[in-house]
């Protein structure tokens, strides 16, 4: 299996069966991601060095307007897309195997976690994984220590309060918070 075949597999939401060729590929690809992440997180790195390493991690050029404050963690990298003007604060963890897209101008608070894989409920199939992408629209703001679960889309201009656990889609231009995250109110900007 190669990267394009694997990405096609997960991006259509197909099961990653424990012990399968796709599962083995995922674990092998994780080794490269972990090596690059270790470089990002070892010692001081100037912003341009961090972006160069992120470009290696993702397999695509990361725009000069992107800022990431290490430490930063990703277990796959090749299914992560960062828009222009994205800011990711200290200590964020991205499980991007199932696909993470972060829109232009979005801000990710420190210690936030974005996840894209669920395990099977059946204990005999627990090694199986179900991929589901996380999509953040443009100008989204995640407060500190937010957790976003697989399959969630957060609309343009939305704000997620610190410590929230986002289990379902968030409408554009709305403010949510809590565990699980609930609507607090519209932002009052951009039609929300």
N, C-alpha and C positions, 0 to 999 in steps of 0.2 A: 504494500500500500504506500502511496506517496501523499504528500501534503494536500494537493488539489483534490484527490479522491477522498481523503479524510474530511476535508472541509465541506465538500459536497454532501457527504454522509451526515455530518452533524448539523449543517445548516438547513437540512430538510427535516431535522428533528428525529432522525432515525436512532434507534436504540444502539448504544455501545455495549455489546454483550461482554460480560466478564470473561476473560481468557480468549477473546476473539482477536483477529488480525487488527481490527480498529483499536481495540483496547491496548494491544502491544505497541501499536504505532503511537498512540497518545502518550504512553509511558516513556517511550524513547524520545519523542519530541520534547517532553517535559525536561529531560536532562539538559538540552540546549538552553531552554528558557531559564532553568535554575542557574546555569553557568552565567548567563548574561545578567540576570537579576543579582547574583552575587557580586559581579563587577560594579553594577550600579550602586550597591549598598556597602561596598568596601572602601572606606576612606572618603575624603572629600572629592566630589566631581563637579566641575564647572557646569553651568546650565547647558552649554553646547555639547559637552561630553555626555551628559545624561540623555539629551535628545538623540545623539548618535547611537548610543546603546539601545535606546527605545526603538530606533529605526531597525536595528539588528533584531531586536526581540519581536517586533511586529511584522518584519519583512516588507515594510513600506516606509517611505520618508515621513518623518514626524516634522510638522511645520515648526519654523523658528519661533512662532508665537506660543507654543505649548511650554508649560512649566510644570515640572514634577519635582517635589521635594522628597528625597529619599529619607528613610527606607521606603521602598516600593516593592510589592510582591505580585508576581504573575506566574501561574503554573504552566502556561502554554504559550501565550504571546501572539501566535500567528492568527488568532481570531479576535484581535483587539484593534479597534479603529478609533483614533483620537482626532477630533475636529480642530479647527483653528482656535487659538485663544483659550484652550482648555487649561485649567489649573488643578493639579492633584496634590493635596497636602500630605504631610508626613504620615507614614504608617498605613497606607491603603493596601488592600488585598483584593486582587482581581482574579477570579477563577473564570478565565475567558474561553475555555474550550468550546462551550456552546455558543459563543459570540457575544461580545460587548461592543456597542457603538456609543460613543459619547459625542454629542453634537457641539457645534461651535459655541464658544463662550461659556461653557459649563464649568462649574466649580465643585470640586469634590472635597469635603471636609476631612480632616485628619482622622485616621483610624476607621475609615469606611470600608465595607466589604461588599463586593458585587459578585454574585454566584450564578452559574449557568448550568449546573448539573444537579439532577436529583438521582438518588439511588432507588432501586426497585423496592416496593413495599414487602414483597414476598421474601422472607429470610433466606430461602434457598436460592434466590436470584439477586441477593443484595449487592453483588459485585457489578450487576448491570447498571448502566447509567442512562438517563434520559436527558438529552441536551435541550435547552430552551434559552433563547437569547435575552439579554438585557439591553434595552435601548433607552438612552437619555437624549431627549430632544435638545434644541438650542437653548442656551442661557438657563439651564437647570442649575439649581443650587442644592447640593446635599450637605446638610449640617454635619457636625462631627459624629463619628461612630454610627453612621447609618448603615443598615444592612438591606440590600436589595436582593430578593429571591429570584430564582430562574423564571423566565418568561414575562417579566414585568417591563412595561414601557412607561416612561415618565415623560409627559408632554412638555412642549416648549414653555419656558418661563416658569415652570413649577418650582416650588420650594419644599424640601423635605426637612422637618425639624430634627435636631440632634437626637441621636439615640433611637430613632424610628426604625421599625422593621417593616419594609414595604413588601406586601404579599400579593398585591394586585395593582393593575394599571392606575396611574395618576393622571387626571385630566390636565390639559395645558392651563397655565396661569392659575394654579390653585396651590394652597398651602396645606400640607398634610403633616401629621405627627402622631406619635404613640406606637404602641405595640398591641395589635398590628396597627399600621398607619391608617388614620381616618382623616376625612376632610375636616379642616379647621375653618377655612374660608377661601374665597377667591383672592388672588393677589391684588385685584383692582387695576391691573395693567394688562394690556394686550387682549382684551375680550373676556377675561376670566371673572 
